[in-house]
């Protein structure tokens, strides 16, 4: 596996109280059953608008953010999704809908646009048992991704992102998906790759205080055997099989392992025919700091109107060596001055790692924080909150048995 040095990149300033995103779950009901899902599909789980407002109040009381990811389950199944978007906008945040897209119609999209939706993150991958697309691999699913991207383009100025869970057997398709995103850089602003995680009881045991927990109770205890320890660097390595100069610019480290990449951000500049280069640590620092200085929040999502201004980003090459390479590559042909240059993000997310000694390496500065019982909690561990009221502790297998024997 390639080794990236985290000190070469910009540590994103996102933290518990001052972040770029927050995660709102108006429902746990879903119309798909993805293999890697970490939320139980609850049919009667739509929250009332009162409760959703309380949760937004809790975010507002404890945390600043640029965007609110409206997730679930699938939020489009909530009967008041249009009102929820209006509500999020009222709090001065960008409403971003995280959906598998199945329930999205042109009419609903029109209503959501009028309500102020800022963007969509479509969760599309080959392990969703999606009707009509069941046996399609990730590359074949680009056809479906394209349909949603065109739908948003026609609606106008709505940020378009795709997220896919990366499994051991789908890692090979990531480069082709990044290539597809290049060809559609004018209508796709973000590609997110979330590395698959599930409970691994062969190496760790889960405890609530002194009580050992049977993890079969929880949805993220998977039956089939697949790697649950793929690292962000492995995804970069795979992408480099097509883009040898692919290079991130910023990251969030692990809460236990400082040199682990939990969120790894790459910013690239290109046209649908060519990628001219990458943002460096300095230019991403300028973008985040300026956005915070002028808007009081760190930047999460940019609209298509913003991302097609790649040439203005090139001015930051004054401070940024990596971006300077892109500058010279782009203007090597002076006629490019008449061309549009687009910015596109590629984000790799590496959820929880249970380390050999049982420590849990979470994302330090978790952007997907949600609300439960008036508290801010990790949305990826919500099942533990719902079942036990706490996040479970982990110990290496038989660790406590051996300890008890010693004591
Ligand atoms: S800690 Fe969990 S919820 Fe937060 S960003 Fe990481 S994977 Fe997502």
Boltz pocket constraint, residues with backbone or C-beta under 6 A from the ligand:
constraints:
  - pocket:
      binder: B
      contacts: [[A, 262], [A, 350], [A, 351], [A, 352], [A, 362], [A, 363], [A, 366], [A, 367], [A, 368], [A, 369], [A, 378], [A, 379], [A, 380], [A, 381]]
      max_distance: 6.0
